[in-house]
Amino acid sequence: MTGIATFSQWLIPMLLLIVFVHAAIRRVSAYESFVEGGKDGFQIAVSLIPYLVGMFTAISVFRASGAMELLISAVNPLLSFVGIPSEIVPLALLRPISGTGALGMMSDMFASYGPDSFIGRLASTMQGSTDTTLYVLTVYFGAVGIRHAGDALKVGLLADAAGIIASIIIVSLVFA
């Protein structure tokens, strides 16, 4: 076994040992603290359910209504003029909303076009260059009770747009 493999195998047990030793030195009941943290985490998870249900309902309505296909057909002439495949639009729209949904969509693209295709490489690069902005705002802002997330939303979506544009440019320069 190499040094890094041995280190990674022992890392988590050593971190746990450090936590327990630190708790013993400070005379804190580690188990009781763990249980209290678990209770708090569960309460936060329950309080997030309405936000998550609202977000996933909005995504489902958008897709089921045909709005996604209408949007793709509307931007297709512009995208084909600049050499961007329209197949990437659903991923670009879904990625800021749902990481799991975007990962599933990328897997479908891999199955259809292959991971080494231009679309596969673009999807992979886009997946790594953007974040799930709306999900993060929904979960984290909902957890702490922030109701007005306008500036954070603008900055997050701007960062996602920059990641999408950079992905397109870089993949086009490197792989086209």
C-alpha positions in Angstrom: 0.0 0.0 0.0 1.4 3.4 -0.9 1.9 6.2 1.6 -1.1 8.2 0.4 -3.4 5.2 0.5 -2.3 4.4 4.1 -2.8 8.1 5.0 -6.3 8.2 3.5 -7.3 5.0 5.2 -6.3 6.3 8.7 -7.5 9.9 8.2 -11.1 9.6 9.4 -10.3 7.4 12.4 -7.6 9.8 13.4 -10.0 12.8 13.1 -12.5 11.0 15.2 -9.9 10.2 17.8 -8.9 13.8 17.9 -12.5 14.9 18.4 -13.0 12.5 21.3 -9.7 13.4 23.0 -10.5 17.1 22.6 -14.0 16.5 24.1 -12.5 14.5 27.0 -10.0 17.3 27.7 -12.8 19.9 27.8 -15.0 17.5 29.8 -17.7 17.6 27.2 -20.0 14.6 26.6 -19.2 13.9 22.9 -22.2 11.5 22.5 -24.7 14.0 24.1 -23.3 16.7 21.8 -23.6 14.4 18.8 -27.3 13.6 19.7 -28.1 17.3 20.2 -26.6 18.1 16.8 -28.6 15.3 15.2 -31.8 16.7 16.6 -31.0 20.2 15.3 -30.1 18.8 11.9 -33.3 16.9 11.7 -35.3 20.0 12.7 -33.6 22.0 10.0 -34.2 19.2 7.4 -37.9 19.2 8.3 -38.1 23.0 8.0 -36.6 22.8 4.5 -39.2 20.5 3.1 -41.7 23.3 2.0 -38.9 25.1 0.1 -37.7 21.9 -1.6 -41.3 20.9 -2.6 -41.9 24.4 -4.0 -38.7 24.3 -6.1 -39.2 20.8 -7.4 -42.9 21.5 -8.3 -41.8 24.6 -10.3 -39.2 22.5 -12.2 -41.8 19.8 -13.0 -44.4 22.4 -14.1 -41.8 24.1 -16.4 -40.8 20.8 -18.0 -44.3 19.3 -18.3 -45.8 22.5 -19.7 -43.6 22.3 -22.8 -41.9 25.5 -21.9 -38.5 23.9 -22.1 -39.0 22.7 -25.6 -40.4 26.1 -26.6 -37.4 27.8 -25.2 -35.0 25.4 -26.9 -36.7 25.9 -30.3 -36.6 29.7 -29.8 -32.9 29.9 -29.1 -31.9 27.2 -31.6 -31.3 29.5 -34.6 -29.0 31.7 -32.5 -27.1 28.8 -31.0 -26.6 27.0 -34.3 -25.3 30.3 -35.8 -22.5 30.5 -33.2 -21.9 26.7 -33.3 -23.4 25.7 -29.9 -25.4 22.5 -29.9 -29.0 23.1 -28.7 -28.9 19.8 -26.8 -26.9 21.5 -24.1 -29.6 24.1 -23.3 -31.6 21.9 -20.9 -28.4 21.1 -18.9 -27.5 24.8 -18.8 -31.0 25.7 -17.5 -31.3 22.8 -15.1 -27.8 23.0 -13.5 -28.5 26.1 -11.4 -31.6 24.4 -10.1 -30.8 20.8 -9.4 -27.4 19.1 -9.3 -29.0 15.6 -9.3 -31.2 16.5 -12.2 -28.3 17.9 -14.2 -26.2 14.9 -13.4 -29.0 12.6 -14.7 -29.3 14.8 -17.8 -25.6 14.6 -18.4 -25.7 10.8 -18.1 -28.4 10.8 -20.8 -26.2 12.9 -23.0 -23.3 10.5 -22.4 -25.6 7.6 -23.4 -26.8 9.4 -26.5 -23.6 11.1 -27.8 -20.8 9.5 -25.8 -18.6 11.1 -23.1 -15.8 11.8 -25.7 -18.1 13.7 -28.0 -18.2 17.5 -28.2 -21.6 17.5 -26.4 -20.3 15.1 -23.7 -17.2 17.1 -23.1 -19.2 20.3 -23.0 -21.7 18.8 -20.6 -18.9 17.6 -18.3 -17.1 20.9 -18.3 -20.4 22.8 -17.7 -21.2 20.5 -14.8 -17.9 21.3 -13.2 -18.0 25.0 -13.9 -21.4 25.9 -12.5 -23.2 25.4 -9.2 -26.7 24.6 -8.1 -27.5 28.3 -7.3 -31.2 28.1 -6.8 -30.9 24.9 -4.7 -28.2 26.4 -2.5 -30.3 29.6 -2.0 -33.4 27.6 -1.3 -31.7 25.2 1.2 -29.3 27.5 3.0 -31.3 30.7 3.0 -34.4 28.7 4.0 -32.5 27.1 6.8 -31.5 30.4 8.4 -34.8 32.2 7.6 -33.5 34.7 5.0 -36.4 35.8 2.9 -34.8 38.3 0.5 -32.1 36.7 -1.5 -32.2 39.1 -4.5 -28.5 40.1 -4.6 -27.3 36.6 -3.8 -29.5 35.2 -6.6 -28.2 37.8 -9.1 -24.5 37.1 -8.3 -25.0 33.3 -8.2 -26.8 33.3 -11.6 -24.2 35.6 -13.1 -21.5 33.2 -11.9 -23.4 30.3 -13.5 -23.7 32.3 -16.8 -19.9 33.0 -16.7 -19.3 29.3 -16.1 -21.5 28.2 -19.0 -19.9 30.8 -21.3 -16.4 29.8 -20.2 -17.3 26.1 -20.7 -18.5 26.7 -24.2 -15.4 28.8 -25.2 -12.8 26.5 -23.6 -14.4 23.3 -24.9 -14.7 24.8 -28.4 -11.1 26.0 -28.4 -9.7 22.7 -27.0 -11.8 20.1 -28.6 -13.4 21.6 -31.8 
